[in-house]
Amino acid sequence: MAVCDVCFRHCDINEGGLGFCGARTCKGGTVEPANYGRITSLALDPIEKKPLNRFHPGSMILSVGSYGCNLRCPFCQNYEISWSREAFSFAEKAEYVSPEELCDLAVRTRDRGNIGVAFTYNEPLIGYEYIRDTAKLIHEQGMYNVLVTNGTAELHVLEELLPYIDAMNIDLKGFTYKYYNEVLGGDFDMVKAFITEAVKHCHVELTTLIVPGENDTEDEMQKIAAWISQLEDFDGKIIGKMVPLHISRFFPRFNMKDRNATNVALIYKLADAAGEYLEYVYTGNC
């Protein structure tokens, strides 16, 4: 048995077993990623789809995903590879792609506008070792690395990746402990700490999905935007006002089909509220 130190769960993993995320295992008393190089999704996407609107706009990026997640969002858009019953079957079915092979594919798609690799779709940080190993090679080719994450990881994981990550989109899913810890099964403080550190080192954009009846009030949006606006850079200078925020519309999905899609007018109203604090606010799924 060994203790995983990637996120707040600190899972005790039995030899040959899996942690809560379904993607980390114990071998010889050491925790390692069972999903290392196991690829379930691969696509050449517009960078804006990550979403990143202020990092090389108009470019394409090779997007790659594995399986597993350390949250339990009931509305998960990628539940087939994140935390559904199907997701945990991918350990057997997912194709292995080495860091060298993925890097080679990224280079070969340069002529299609590709600028690098985005680690996305499921939660990439639960297999951060693969990101680290691949991202090093991508940088050696003069290309970029992007991380699309829920930000639920210990800071030592972030620190190991920072030399190789050029941009991130991080979910800031709400601004209450009840929503984060009870509805999503996450850790509100860990996400805030992750964001606070990340903005000091690379380009960061944030995303908040507006779920009716959960995080959809103007008051909560103002609290989110006010907190973002006070984020500091490495030298302690306040830069938060320039951190882009994407406010996205919810659609009934997976285990949350008990409510309608978010009203479009509400999304624009919340965007206006966030705009009182932030320079760059974008609406999504509208």
C-alpha positions as YAML, in Angstrom:
chain: A
units: angstrom
residues:
- id: 1
  name: MET
  ca: [0.00, 0.00, 0.00]
- id: 2
  name: ALA
  ca: [1.09, 3.57, -0.69]
- id: 3
  name: VAL
  ca: [-0.38, 7.05, -0.31]
- id: 4
  name: CYS
  ca: [-0.97, 9.13, -3.44]
- id: 5
  name: ASP
  ca: [0.06, 12.77, -3.05]
- id: 6
  name: VAL
  ca: [-1.45, 14.28, -6.22]
- id: 7
  name: CYS
  ca: [-4.61, 15.84, -4.77]
- id: 8
  name: PHE
  ca: [-6.46, 16.47, -1.52]
- id: 9
  name: ARG
  ca: [-7.81, 12.91, -1.36]
- id: 10
  name: HIS
  ca: [-4.41, 11.39, -0.48]
- id: 11
  name: CYS
  ca: [-5.75, 7.96, -1.39]
- id: 12
  name: ASP
  ca: [-4.36, 4.87, 0.32]
- id: 13
  name: ILE
  ca: [-3.88, 2.60, -2.69]
- id: 14
  name: ASN
  ca: [-3.45, -1.13, -2.25]
- id: 15
  name: GLU
  ca: [-0.89, -2.99, -4.33]
- id: 16
  name: GLY
  ca: [-2.40, -3.33, -7.81]
- id: 17
  name: GLY
  ca: [-5.44, -1.25, -6.85]
- id: 18
  name: LEU
  ca: [-6.64, 2.14, -8.03]
- id: 19
  name: GLY
  ca: [-7.16, 5.48, -6.35]
- id: 20
  name: PHE
  ca: [-10.42, 7.41, -6.37]
- id: 21
  name: CYS
  ca: [-9.58, 8.93, -9.76]
- id: 22
  name: GLY
  ca: [-9.36, 5.49, -11.37]
- id: 23
  name: ALA
  ca: [-6.04, 6.37, -12.97]
- id: 24
  name: ARG
  ca: [-3.35, 5.97, -10.30]
- id: 25
  name: THR
  ca: [-2.18, 2.63, -8.98]
- id: 26
  name: CYS
  ca: [0.36, 1.10, -6.61]
- id: 27
  name: LYS
  ca: [3.22, -1.07, -7.89]
- id: 28
  name: GLY
  ca: [5.99, -2.28, -5.62]
- id: 29
  name: GLY
  ca: [4.86, 0.10, -2.91]
- id: 30
  name: THR
  ca: [5.07, 3.14, -5.20]
- id: 31
  name: VAL
  ca: [2.20, 5.15, -6.65]
- id: 32
  name: GLU
  ca: [2.33, 5.60, -10.41]
- id: 33
  name: PRO
  ca: [-0.07, 6.60, -13.20]
- id: 34
  name: ALA
  ca: [-1.96, 3.59, -14.53]
- id: 35
  name: ASN
  ca: [-3.12, 5.77, -17.41]
- id: 36
  name: TYR
  ca: [0.39, 6.81, -18.52]
- id: 37
  name: GLY
  ca: [0.22, 7.28, -22.29]
- id: 38
  name: ARG
  ca: [-3.20, 5.63, -22.50]
- id: 39
  name: ILE
  ca: [-5.00, 7.85, -24.99]
- id: 40
  name: THR
  ca: [-8.79, 7.91, -25.39]
- id: 41
  name: SER
  ca: [-9.21, 11.14, -27.36]
- id: 42
  name: LEU
  ca: [-7.13, 12.95, -29.95]
- id: 43
  name: ALA
  ca: [-8.16, 15.90, -32.13]
- id: 44
  name: LEU
  ca: [-6.74, 18.98, -33.80]
- id: 45
  name: ASP
  ca: [-8.83, 21.80, -32.32]
- id: 46
  name: PRO
  ca: [-8.99, 25.58, -32.59]
- id: 47
  name: ILE
  ca: [-7.18, 27.05, -29.58]
- id: 48
  name: GLU
  ca: [-10.36, 28.97, -28.73]
- id: 49
  name: LYS
  ca: [-12.12, 25.65, -28.05]
- id: 50
  name: LYS
  ca: [-9.97, 24.98, -24.96]
- id: 51
  name: PRO
  ca: [-11.11, 27.77, -24.30]
- id: 52
  name: LEU
  ca: [-8.15, 30.12, -24.69]
- id: 53
  name: ASN
  ca: [-9.06, 33.39, -26.37]
- id: 54
  name: ARG
  ca: [-5.90, 35.35, -25.66]
- id: 55
  name: PHE
  ca: [-3.19, 32.79, -26.32]
- id: 56
  name: HIS
  ca: [-2.23, 32.65, -30.00]
- id: 57
  name: PRO
  ca: [-5.81, 33.19, -31.25]
- id: 58
  name: GLY
  ca: [-6.57, 31.69, -34.63]
- id: 59
  name: SER
  ca: [-4.18, 28.79, -34.07]
- id: 60
  name: MET
  ca: [-4.86, 25.08, -33.91]
- id: 61
  name: ILE
  ca: [-3.64, 22.76, -31.19]
- id: 62
  name: LEU
  ca: [-3.38, 18.98, -30.92]
- id: 63
  name: SER
  ca: [-5.69, 18.01, -28.06]
- id: 64
  name: VAL
  ca: [-5.15, 14.77, -26.18]
- id: 65
  name: GLY
  ca: [-7.00, 13.05, -23.35]
- id: 66
  name: SER
  ca: [-6.70, 9.90, -21.27]
- id: 67
  name: TYR
  ca: [-9.19, 8.58, -18.69]
- id: 68
  name: GLY
  ca: [-10.11, 9.23, -15.05]
- id: 69
  name: CYS
  ca: [-10.91, 12.25, -12.86]
- id: 70
  name: ASN
  ca: [-10.59, 13.25, -9.22]
- id: 71
  name: LEU
  ca: [-13.88, 15.23, -9.15]
- id: 72
  name: ARG
  ca: [-17.45, 13.99, -9.52]
- id: 73
  name: CYS
  ca: [-19.26, 16.78, -11.34]
- id: 74
  name: PRO
  ca: [-22.77, 15.40, -11.99]
- id: 75
  name: PHE
  ca: [-23.01, 17.32, -15.27]
- id: 76
  name: CYS
  ca: [-19.67, 16.10, -16.69]
- id: 77
  name: GLN
  ca: [-19.42, 16.74, -20.43]
- id: 78
  name: ASN
  ca: [-16.81, 14.02, -20.92]
- id: 79
  name: TYR
  ca: [-18.19, 11.45, -18.51]
- id: 80
  name: GLU
  ca: [-17.47, 8.58, -20.90]
- id: 81
  name: ILE
  ca: [-13.76, 8.97, -20.18]
- id: 82
  name: SER
  ca: [-13.82, 10.73, -16.81]
- id: 83
  name: TRP
  ca: [-15.81, 8.96, -14.13]
- id: 84
  name: SER
  ca: [-18.66, 6.90, -15.54]
- id: 85
  name: ARG
  ca: [-18.72, 3.12, -15.59]
- id: 86
  name: GLU
  ca: [-17.44, 3.30, -19.16]
- id: 87
  name: ALA
  ca: [-14.50, 5.47, -18.13]
- id: 88
  name: PHE
  ca: [-13.00, 2.86, -15.85]
- id: 89
  name: SER
  ca: [-13.02, 0.29, -18.64]
- id: 90
  name: PHE
  ca: [-10.56, 2.34, -20.67]
- id: 91
  name: ALA
  ca: [-7.63, 0.93, -18.72]
- id: 92
  name: GLU
  ca: [-7.99, -2.13, -20.95]
- id: 93
  name: LYS
  ca: [-8.97, -0.45, -24.22]
- id: 94
  name: ALA
  ca: [-7.04, 2.84, -24.44]
- id: 95
  name: GLU
  ca: [-4.26, 2.90, -27.02]
- id: 96
  name: TYR
  ca: [-0.74, 3.52, -25.74]
- id: 97
  name: VAL
  ca: [1.00, 6.51, -27.31]
- id: 98
  name: SER
  ca: [4.51, 7.24, -26.06]
- id: 99
  name: PRO
  ca: [5.67, 10.81, -25.40]
- id: 100
  name: GLU
  ca: [7.93, 10.53, -28.44]
- id: 101
  name: GLU
  ca: [5.06, 9.39, -30.66]
- id: 102
  name: LEU
  ca: [2.78, 12.20, -29.50]
- id: 103
  name: CYS
  ca: [5.52, 14.76, -30.01]
- id: 104
  name: ASP
  ca: [6.14, 13.43, -33.51]
- id: 105
  name: LEU
  ca: [2.44, 13.72, -34.33]
- id: 106
  name: ALA
  ca: [2.39, 17.30, -33.06]
- id: 107
  name: VAL
  ca: [5.33, 18.19, -35.29]
- id: 108
  name: ARG
  ca: [3.74, 16.51, -38.31]
- id: 109
  name: THR
  ca: [0.59, 18.62, -37.90]
- id: 110
  name: ARG
  ca: [2.46, 21.93, -37.89]
- id: 111
  name: ASP
  ca: [1.55, 22.45, -41.54]
- id: 112
  name: ARG
  ca: [-2.13, 22.37, -40.48]
- id: 113
  name: GLY
  ca: [-1.64, 25.29, -38.12]
- id: 114
  name: ASN
  ca: [-0.77, 23.28, -35.01]
- id: 115
  name: ILE
  ca: [1.24, 25.15, -32.36]
- id: 116
  name: GLY
  ca: [1.63, 22.31, -29.83]
- id: 117
  name: VAL
  ca: [-0.27, 19.98, -27.52]
- id: 118
  name: ALA
  ca: [-3.21, 20.58, -25.16]
- id: 119
  name: PHE
  ca: [-3.70, 18.06, -22.37]
- id: 120
  name: THR
  ca: [-7.46, 18.02, -21.88]
- id: 121
  name: TYR
  ca: [-10.79, 16.12, -22.05]
- id: 122
  name: ASN
  ca: [-10.40, 14.12, -18.83]
- id: 123
  name: GLU
  ca: [-8.47, 15.53, -15.84]
- id: 124
  name: PRO
  ca: [-4.84, 15.61, -17.03]
- id: 125
  name: LEU
  ca: [-3.19, 16.26, -13.67]
- id: 126
  name: ILE
  ca: [-3.97, 12.78, -12.36]
- id: 127
  name: GLY
  ca: [-1.45, 11.56, -14.93]
- id: 128
  name: TYR
  ca: [0.93, 14.50, -14.69]
- id: 129
  name: GLU
  ca: [4.03, 12.36, -15.29]
- id: 130
  name: TYR
  ca: [2.99, 11.80, -18.91]
- id: 131
  name: ILE
  ca: [2.41, 15.53, -19.36]
- id: 132
  name: ARG
  ca: [5.85, 16.29, -17.93]
- id: 133
  name: ASP
  ca: [7.64, 13.77, -20.15]
- id: 134
  name: THR
  ca: [5.79, 14.79, -23.31]
- id: 135
  name: ALA
  ca: [5.86, 18.53, -22.70]
- id: 136
  name: LYS
  ca: [9.66, 18.49, -22.41]
- id: 137
  name: LEU
  ca: [9.87, 17.04, -25.92]
- id: 138
  name: ILE
  ca: [7.30, 19.51, -27.28]
- id: 139
  name: HIS
  ca: [9.38, 22.44, -25.99]
- id: 140
  name: GLU
  ca: [12.49, 21.00, -27.60]
- id: 141
  name: GLN
  ca: [10.63, 21.27, -30.92]
- id: 142
  name: GLY
  ca: [9.83, 24.94, -30.28]
- id: 143
  name: MET
  ca: [6.11, 24.26, -29.76]
- id: 144
  name: TYR
  ca: [3.69, 25.09, -26.94]
- id: 145
  name: ASN
  ca: [2.05, 23.10, -24.14]
- id: 146
  name: VAL
  ca: [-1.44, 23.84, -22.85]
- id: 147
  name: LEU
  ca: [-3.14, 22.39, -19.79]
- id: 148
  name: VAL
  ca: [-6.94, 22.31, -19.42]
- id: 149
  name: THR
  ca: [-7.63, 21.34, -15.83]
- id: 150
  name: ASN
  ca: [-9.91, 21.48, -12.81]
- id: 151
  name: GLY
  ca: [-6.93, 22.73, -10.79]
- id: 152
  name: THR
  ca: [-7.44, 20.14, -8.07]
- id: 153
  name: ALA
  ca: [-3.84, 19.18, -7.34]
- id: 154
  name: GLU
  ca: [-1.15, 19.80, -4.78]
- id: 155
  name: LEU
  ca: [1.26, 22.61, -5.59]
- id: 156
  name: HIS
  ca: [4.23, 20.26, -5.92]
- id: 157
  name: VAL
  ca: [2.49, 18.77, -8.99]
- id: 158
  name: LEU
  ca: [2.06, 22.23, -10.48]
- id: 159
  name: GLU
  ca: [5.68, 23.13, -9.72]
- id: 160
  name: GLU
  ca: [6.95, 20.04, -11.54]
- id: 161
  name: LEU
  ca: [4.99, 20.98, -14.66]
- id: 162
  name: LEU
  ca: [5.46, 24.75, -14.72]
- id: 163
  name: PRO
  ca: [8.78, 24.76, -16.62]
- id: 164
  name: TYR
  ca: [7.01, 23.14, -19.57]
- id: 165
  name: ILE
  ca: [3.50, 24.66, -19.56]
- id: 166
  name: ASP
  ca: [2.85, 27.82, -21.57]
- id: 167
  name: ALA
  ca: [-0.87, 28.32, -20.97]
- id: 168
  name: MET
  ca: [-3.71, 26.94, -18.89]
- id: 169
  name: ASN
  ca: [-7.45, 27.08, -18.76]
- id: 170
  name: ILE
  ca: [-8.47, 26.31, -15.19]
- id: 171
  name: ASP
  ca: [-12.01, 25.71, -13.98]
- id: 172
  name: LEU
  ca: [-13.21, 27.95, -11.19]
- id: 173
  name: LYS
  ca: [-16.54, 26.19, -10.97]
- id: 174
  name: GLY
  ca: [-18.15, 28.30, -8.29]
- id: 175
  name: PHE
  ca: [-17.35, 30.24, -5.15]
- id: 176
  name: THR
  ca: [-18.88, 28.40, -2.21]
- id: 177
  name: TYR
  ca: [-17.59, 25.49, -0.16]
- id: 178
  name: LYS
  ca: [-20.97, 23.78, -0.34]
- id: 179
  name: TYR
  ca: [-20.97, 23.68, -4.13]
- id: 180
  name: TYR
  ca: [-17.31, 22.73, -4.52]
- id: 181
  name: ASN
  ca: [-16.99, 20.23, -1.73]
- id: 182
  name: GLU
  ca: [-20.47, 18.69, -1.62]
- id: 183
  name: VAL
  ca: [-21.86, 18.89, -5.17]
- id: 184
  name: LEU
  ca: [-18.62, 18.47, -7.13]
- id: 185
  name: GLY
  ca: [-16.70, 16.39, -4.63]
- id: 186
  name: GLY
  ca: [-13.77, 18.77, -4.80]
- id: 187
  name: ASP
  ca: [-11.73, 21.08, -2.60]
- id: 188
  name: PHE
  ca: [-12.41, 24.80, -2.92]
- id: 189
  name: ASP
  ca: [-9.25, 25.91, -1.12]
- id: 190
  name: MET
  ca: [-7.00, 23.69, -3.25]
- id: 191
  name: VAL
  ca: [-8.37, 25.15, -6.49]
- id: 192
  name: LYS
  ca: [-7.88, 28.72, -5.30]
- id: 193
  name: ALA
  ca: [-4.31, 27.95, -4.23]
- id: 194
  name: PHE
  ca: [-3.59, 26.30, -7.59]
- id: 195
  name: ILE
  ca: [-4.91, 29.30, -9.54]
- id: 196
  name: THR
  ca: [-3.08, 31.78, -7.32]
- id: 197
  name: GLU
  ca: [0.24, 30.06, -8.05]
- id: 198
  name: ALA
  ca: [-0.39, 29.32, -11.73]
- id: 199
  name: VAL
  ca: [-1.00, 32.95, -12.72]
- id: 200
  name: LYS
  ca: [2.46, 33.85, -11.44]
- id: 201
  name: HIS
  ca: [4.16, 31.67, -14.03]
- id: 202
  name: CYS
  ca: [2.20, 31.31, -17.28]
- id: 203
  name: HIS
  ca: [-0.77, 32.55, -19.27]
- id: 204
  name: VAL
  ca: [-3.98, 31.57, -17.45]
- id: 205
  name: GLU
  ca: [-7.63, 31.84, -18.44]
- id: 206
  name: LEU
  ca: [-10.45, 30.69, -16.17]
- id: 207
  name: THR
  ca: [-13.83, 29.09, -16.86]
- id: 208
  name: THR
  ca: [-17.02, 29.07, -14.79]
- id: 209
  name: LEU
  ca: [-19.91, 26.90, -15.95]
- id: 210
  name: ILE
  ca: [-23.18, 28.44, -14.74]
- id: 211
  name: VAL
  ca: [-25.48, 25.72, -13.38]
- id: 212
  name: PRO
  ca: [-29.08, 26.79, -12.65]
- id: 213
  name: GLY
  ca: [-29.84, 26.68, -8.94]
- id: 214
  name: GLU
  ca: [-26.20, 26.12, -7.97]
- id: 215
  name: ASN
  ca: [-23.86, 29.01, -8.84]
- id: 216
  name: ASP
  ca: [-26.06, 31.29, -10.93]
- id: 217
  name: THR
  ca: [-26.50, 34.41, -8.81]
- id: 218
  name: GLU
  ca: [-25.12, 37.82, -9.60]
- id: 219
  name: ASP
  ca: [-23.74, 38.03, -6.07]
- id: 220
  name: GLU
  ca: [-21.65, 34.88, -6.50]
- id: 221
  name: MET
  ca: [-20.35, 36.03, -9.88]
- id: 222
  name: GLN
  ca: [-19.28, 39.34, -8.37]
- id: 223
  name: LYS
  ca: [-17.40, 37.44, -5.65]
- id: 224
  name: ILE
  ca: [-15.68, 35.28, -8.26]
- id: 225
  name: ALA
  ca: [-14.66, 38.27, -10.37]
- id: 226
  name: ALA
  ca: [-13.55, 40.32, -7.37]
- id: 227
  name: TRP
  ca: [-11.31, 37.48, -6.18]
- id: 228
  name: ILE
  ca: [-9.79, 37.03, -9.65]
- id: 229
  name: SER
  ca: [-9.14, 40.76, -9.94]
- id: 230
  name: GLN
  ca: [-6.80, 40.65, -6.93]
- id: 231
  name: LEU
  ca: [-4.53, 37.87, -8.20]
- id: 232
  name: GLU
  ca: [-0.82, 38.77, -8.22]
- id: 233
  name: ASP
  ca: [2.12, 38.01, -10.47]
- id: 234
  name: PHE
  ca: [5.46, 36.57, -9.32]
- id: 235
  name: ASP
  ca: [6.65, 39.99, -8.15]
- id: 236
  name: GLY
  ca: [3.51, 40.73, -6.14]
- id: 237
  name: LYS
  ca: [1.98, 43.09, -8.69]
- id: 238
  name: ILE
  ca: [-1.81, 42.81, -9.00]
- id: 239
  name: ILE
  ca: [-2.61, 41.47, -12.47]
- id: 240
  name: GLY
  ca: [-5.95, 39.77, -11.86]
- id: 241
  name: LYS
  ca: [-7.98, 42.31, -13.79]
- id: 242
  name: MET
  ca: [-6.28, 41.09, -16.97]
- id: 243
  name: VAL
  ca: [-6.98, 37.38, -16.36]
- id: 244
  name: PRO
  ca: [-9.67, 36.29, -18.86]
- id: 245
  name: LEU
  ca: [-12.83, 34.66, -17.50]
- id: 246
  name: HIS
  ca: [-15.08, 32.46, -19.63]
- id: 247
  name: ILE
  ca: [-18.68, 32.24, -18.39]
- id: 248
  name: SER
  ca: [-20.32, 29.22, -19.96]
- id: 249
  name: ARG
  ca: [-23.85, 27.97, -20.35]
- id: 250
  name: PHE
  ca: [-24.88, 24.66, -18.76]
- id: 251
  name: PHE
  ca: [-26.84, 22.00, -20.66]
- id: 252
  name: PRO
  ca: [-28.58, 19.00, -19.03]
- id: 253
  name: ARG
  ca: [-26.10, 16.13, -19.15]
- id: 254
  name: PHE
  ca: [-25.06, 12.86, -17.53]
- id: 255
  name: ASN
  ca: [-26.45, 12.76, -13.95]
- id: 256
  name: MET
  ca: [-27.87, 16.28, -13.95]
- id: 257
  name: LYS
  ca: [-30.87, 16.27, -16.25]
- id: 258
  name: ASP
  ca: [-33.28, 17.64, -13.66]
- id: 259
  name: ARG
  ca: [-33.03, 21.25, -14.85]
- id: 260
  name: ASN
  ca: [-33.09, 23.26, -18.03]
- id: 261
  name: ALA
  ca: [-30.14, 24.78, -19.83]
- id: 262
  name: THR
  ca: [-28.93, 28.07, -18.42]
- id: 263
  name: ASN
  ca: [-30.90, 31.04, -19.70]
- id: 264
  name: VAL
  ca: [-28.84, 32.92, -22.29]
- id: 265
  name: ALA
  ca: [-29.91, 36.29, -20.94]
- id: 266
  name: LEU
  ca: [-28.58, 35.28, -17.51]
- id: 267
  name: ILE
  ca: [-25.18, 34.43, -18.97]
- id: 268
  name: TYR
  ca: [-24.91, 37.90, -20.46]
- id: 269
  name: LYS
  ca: [-26.10, 39.48, -17.21]
- id: 270
  name: LEU
  ca: [-23.44, 37.60, -15.24]
- id: 271
  name: ALA
  ca: [-20.83, 38.56, -17.82]
- id: 272
  name: ASP
  ca: [-21.73, 42.21, -17.28]
- id: 273
  name: ALA
  ca: [-21.37, 41.72, -13.53]
- id: 274
  name: ALA
  ca: [-17.93, 40.14, -13.97]
- id: 275
  name: GLY
  ca: [-16.97, 42.94, -16.34]
- id: 276
  name: GLU
  ca: [-17.16, 45.41, -13.45]
- id: 277
  name: TYR
  ca: [-13.95, 43.80, -12.15]
- id: 278
  name: LEU
  ca: [-12.28, 42.16, -15.15]
- id: 279
  name: GLU
  ca: [-11.02, 43.41, -18.50]
- id: 280
  name: TYR
  ca: [-11.70, 40.23, -20.49]
- id: 281
  name: VAL
  ca: [-14.96, 38.35, -20.00]
- id: 282
  name: TYR
  ca: [-16.22, 35.87, -22.60]
- id: 283
  name: THR
  ca: [-19.50, 34.00, -22.91]
- id: 284
  name: GLY
  ca: [-19.62, 30.37, -23.98]
- id: 285
  name: ASN
  ca: [-22.21, 27.92, -25.34]
- id: 286
  name: CYS
  ca: [-24.57, 30.77, -26.16]
...
